[in-house]
Amino acid sequence: MKRMDFQPGAALLLGVLVFALHPEELAALILAVTVHELGHWLMLRILGVRIYGLTITMTGPVLKCEPLSAWNAELLAALSGPASGLLLWLLTRTHWPLLGEISLFLSLLNLLPARPLDGGRALWAVCSHLFGDVSATVLCNLLRTLLCVTLLCSGIYAAASGYGITLAVFAAWLTVLACQANGIVVK
């Protein structure tokens, strides 16, 4: 890996996390995210893919690498992050339950079928193999839009009903990711 970029929005994200979380929670989150990204990195190395760098953005870390040549390589690379998070959960759930729970939650969230999340990338890889790239992109964009709208509406309803804003904030974050993937939001 050649380069690590730290975008200005990442400082905002870190500031919010430092303000919102206890030090142990922040440490567990950083460790869980690191293990998740290391899972992707390791699989990319196993597949022989050249990794150019890591960019820390307002929405989290992103590994930059050369395009993957086959649908099954994309599938393996996408699922390796959540798989490493699930392994971390299994290894730490009794000794450091907080780390295990955060890792499990992060892995499950990343498996949602919305690109650029890992579940969306995995779904696109399988759909592109079955239906071709164009149809896979149309199908995955439709599913991502439906998921974002559903989560946003549910989050607003939950907040209005007194259940807090967590779901609405997550839905807004996922919508920003979706917009960035389509080139709508400037980094």
Secondary structure, 3 states (H helix, E strand, C coil): CCEEEECHHHHHHHHHHHHHCCHHHHHHHHHHHHHHHHHHHHHHHHCCCCEEEEEEECCEEEEEECCCCCHHHHHHHHHHHHHHHHHHHHHHCCCCHHHHHHHHHHHHHHCCCCCCCHHHHHHHHHHHHHHCHHHHHHHHHHHHHHHHHHHHHHHHHHHHCCCCCHHHHHHHHHHHHHHHHCCCCCC
